[in-house]
Amino acid sequence: MPNDRLPTPERVLVVATHPDDIEFGAAGTVARWIGEGAGVQYLLMTRGDKGSDNPAADPVALASLREGEQRAAAAEIGVTEVEFLGEPDGQVEPSLRLRERVTRVIRAFQPEIVMSHDPTVLFVNNEWVNHPDHRAVGTVVVDAVFPTARDPLNFPEHLAAGLPAWKVAELFLWSTNEANQLVDIGDTLERKIAALAHHTSQFRDFGETARWLRRGAEELGERAGYTAAEGFRRVMLAR
């Protein structure tokens, strides 16, 4: 059993930019919460239509393929609600229009916890550049959570549509340099890897990726005495 004493939320909304982002960043924690009875919904900003190094790839066909991969990855850990907003890959900007779209989903689903990208990170652990789409989506999500979804005078058309204001209790942000919450995923690491394996279009050698992912989770877990862990910037919003 996990020994980090992390509570189980009722509902969790996971907002990501591309298919496979959730599997890399949060799928072990999501799988654990689902196993403990939480309801989880995925919201994908794009369908990953630029995610290929083949210049002859058809973006429309690629988007369809990657959407299918994401739905299969979600199903692997028990997530059945997966929504795609269909924004163009590589061109996401933190606009008020996108904030309204995310706010609408927050108000409809009423999650206790929202998970997404940490928008403050440009260089992740000084090892790679954080994708500009990730930073944009993270900004949109944080701004949608606070104060937009909370305050009923923001987008009053939502209230007219039967969607009241909603206050999210916590943010869990992945790919962060300021992790203050290590989640024990010793029981769900292999399910995380199995979910990622569905993204076959993204890997030439998945075995190497799986070894890298497992090693990273185990090394992170060692810091807290866990078999494996995922790290998040956890923001507990004042009630």
C-alpha positions, -999 to +999 in steps of 0.1 A: +000+000+000+012+036-006+027+051+025+026+088+016-008+094+032-021+113+002-059+117+004-081+103-024-101+131-042-136+126-054-130+141-089-098+149-108-095+169-140-063+163-159-055+189-186-027+183-210-015+196-243-006+165-264-014+128-264+012+111-241+018+141-219-003+127-191+013+093-193+048+108-188+037+133-161+009+119-140-005+085-151+009+066-120-009+090-097-041+089-118-040+051-118-036+051-080-065+075-074-088+056-098-080+024-079-090+042-047-123+053-062-117+087-077-135+099-108-111+112-135-116+131-167-089+139-193-090+172-213-065+173-242-058+207-258-046+193-291-047+160-310-009+160-316-011+167-353+026+179-354+040+150-334+062+133-361+097+137-374+085+125-409+081+155-431+057+136-454+033+127-425-003+136-430-013+158-400-050+148-403-042+111-402-016+116-375-041+135-353-066+106-357-040+080-349-028+099-318-063+105-305-068+067-307-036+061-289-046+085-261-080+069-256-063+035-254-038+048-229-065+063-208-085+031-209-054+012-197-057+028-163-095+031-162-102+066-175-132+066-199-139+104-201-114+119-226-122+152-244-101+169-271-104+206-278-087+203-312-064+233-309-036+233-335-005+215-322+025+238-319+004+270-320-012+271-285-013+305-269-026+315-234-056+333-247-088+344-230-107+322-255-089+291-243-093+301-207-131+302-213-130+267-228-111+252-198-132+271-173-164+257-189-150+221-184-140+229-148-175+242-140-192+213-156-170+185-140-164+203-106-131+187-098-115+188-064-080+186-080-068+199-114-036+184-128-016+200-156+018+213-167+038+237-146+037+269-166+067+285-149+093+261-161+113+270-192+141+244-187+131+212-170+159+202-146+183+218-170+179+188-192+153+198-218+133+228-230+097+228-219+075+228-250+059+263-255+025+246-259+030+231-224+038+265-209+008+280-226-016+253-215-003+255-179-009+292-178-044+288-192-052+261-166-039+280-136-057+311-147-089+292-153-087+276-118-080+309-101-098+332-103-119+326-134-138+294-125-144+306-090-160+339-097-195+338-112-192+371-130-165+356-153-182+342-183-218+346-170-231+327-200-219+296-182-244+303-153-271+308-179-262+273-193-265+257-158-228+258-150-223+275-116-190+289-104-166+263-090-137+265-066-109+240-072-092+229-040-057+219-053-034+221-083-010+193-091+016+205-117+040+181-134+074+187-152+083+211-124+115+221-109+098+228-076+082+195-066+068+197-031+048+165-034+062+131-041+034+106-048+041+070-040+034+051-073+051+018-064+019-001-070+010+016-103+044+023-120+039-007-144+004+005-153+019+039-161+044+023-184+017+001-200-004+032-207+025+050-223+032+020-245-001+027-264+016+058-279+033+036-305+036+065-331+060+083-307+087+057-301+113+039-322+125+019-292+099+018-265+120-006-244+146+021-239+119+047-230+104+023-205+138+017-189+144+055-187+109+061-172+112+033-146+147+045-136+136+080-131+105+070-111+126+048-089+153+074-083+127+100-074+110+075-050+143+068-032+142+104-020+112+096+002+117+059+008+092+048-019+097+021-045+088+047-072+073+082-073+060+110-094+067+146-084+044+176-085+042+212-076+012+209-053-007+242-047-033+240-020-057+269-027-071+288+003-108+279+009 
